[in-house]
Amino acid sequence: MLYSLRSIALLMLLAGGSLGVFAGTLMANRQPASSTPTLEQQVEERVSLYREMYGLDDARTDAVRQVLISHKREVRARLLELHRLHKDEFRKLVLETNERLALVIEAK
């Protein structure tokens, strides 16, 4: 009985240590939730993909980068224009969302 109790205790200790190491590796490899890629990072990721997939030289890679930057700027400008043209609708949507959130938060 003494040997089996000692064996069980050692196995539990080993299992706990293994679980700790496993959890530590998961936490070490995890990306922070707040690390949203910036516009430049997004563009550079796509540029890298294009360069790898199509074997682009430096000049063509730079041209791809400029096209992608231009595209991102145009999309952002159009979104801002939509927001400007439909400001009242966006404001109404925000107010409705805030009201729904207040109902959820206040509910007990």
C-alpha positions as MATLAB code, in Angstrom:
seq = 'MLYSLRSIALLMLLAGGSLGVFAGTLMANRQPASSTPTLEQQVEERVSLYREMYGLDDARTDAVRQVLISHKREVRARLLELHRLHKDEFRKLVLETNERLALVIEAK';
ca = [
       0.000    0.000    0.000;
       2.807    2.396    0.864;
       4.519    1.849   -2.489;
       1.316    2.397   -4.468;
       0.477    5.569   -2.512;
       3.988    6.897   -3.132;
       3.680    5.968   -6.827;
       0.335    7.736   -7.122;
       1.736   10.841   -5.419;
       4.737   10.880   -7.779;
       2.500   10.408  -10.818;
       0.263   13.273   -9.654;
       3.305   15.485   -9.173;
       4.579   14.578  -12.638;
       1.138   15.225  -14.178;
       0.892   18.607  -12.469;
       4.343   19.601  -13.650;
       3.561   18.485  -17.195;
       0.336   20.460  -17.183;
       2.207   23.534  -15.971;
       4.802   23.218  -18.732;
       2.070   22.682  -21.340;
       0.105   25.728  -20.158;
       3.300   27.791  -20.073;
       4.135   26.959  -23.691;
       0.605   27.841  -24.772;
       0.818   31.194  -23.026;
       4.281   31.904  -24.417;
       3.159   31.272  -28.012;
      -0.064   33.255  -27.706;
      -0.342   36.607  -29.494;
      -1.662   39.455  -27.341;
      -5.330   40.172  -28.072;
      -4.672   43.890  -28.434;
      -2.057   43.504  -31.165;
      -4.221   44.533  -34.103;
      -2.041   44.802  -37.200;
      -1.518   48.343  -38.425;
      -2.199   49.403  -41.998;
       1.501   49.205  -42.791;
       1.768   45.687  -41.340;
      -1.240   44.512  -43.338;
       0.183   45.952  -46.536;
       3.623   44.455  -45.892;
       2.133   41.014  -45.266;
       0.338   41.130  -48.609;
       3.434   42.499  -50.351;
       5.457   39.591  -48.967;
       2.866   37.117  -50.224;
       2.887   38.640  -53.708;
       6.678   38.672  -53.759;
       6.873   34.994  -52.778;
       4.057   33.788  -55.030;
       5.159   35.626  -58.167;
       8.902   35.950  -57.590;
       8.842   39.725  -57.933;
      11.996   41.811  -58.107;
      12.468   44.932  -55.956;
      10.936   47.354  -58.462;
       7.788   45.293  -59.022;
       7.496   44.617  -55.294;
       7.580   48.361  -54.642;
       4.953   48.901  -57.355;
       2.700   46.304  -55.695;
       3.216   48.060  -52.356;
       2.196   51.413  -53.845;
      -0.949   49.928  -55.421;
      -1.973   48.311  -52.128;
      -1.345   51.517  -50.151;
      -3.373   53.485  -52.688;
      -6.195   50.955  -52.449;
      -6.276   51.139  -48.642;
      -6.388   54.938  -48.768;
      -9.235   54.926  -51.307;
     -11.266   52.468  -49.235;
     -10.726   54.547  -46.112;
     -11.722   57.745  -47.941;
     -14.922   56.137  -49.189;
     -15.801   54.849  -45.720;
     -15.290   58.333  -44.297;
     -17.455   59.776  -47.069;
     -20.204   57.233  -46.297;
     -19.995   58.178  -42.646;
     -20.225   61.872  -43.512;
     -23.208   61.393  -45.841;
     -25.084   59.138  -43.416;
     -24.015   60.703  -40.128;
     -27.537   60.642  -38.666;
     -27.982   56.944  -39.465;
     -24.641   56.088  -37.869;
     -25.487   58.178  -34.799;
     -28.868   56.414  -34.526;
     -27.159   53.023  -34.789;
     -24.711   53.949  -32.020;
     -27.539   55.151  -29.762;
     -29.538   51.948  -30.354;
     -26.484   49.833  -29.591;
     -25.829   51.794  -26.392;
     -29.446   51.288  -25.310;
     -29.226   47.524  -25.916;
     -25.945   47.366  -24.014;
     -27.474   49.263  -21.093;
     -30.332   46.742  -20.954;
     -27.866   43.850  -20.891;
     -25.642   45.450  -18.255;
     -28.530   46.474  -16.006;
     -30.227   43.052  -16.190;
     -29.434   40.959  -13.152;
];
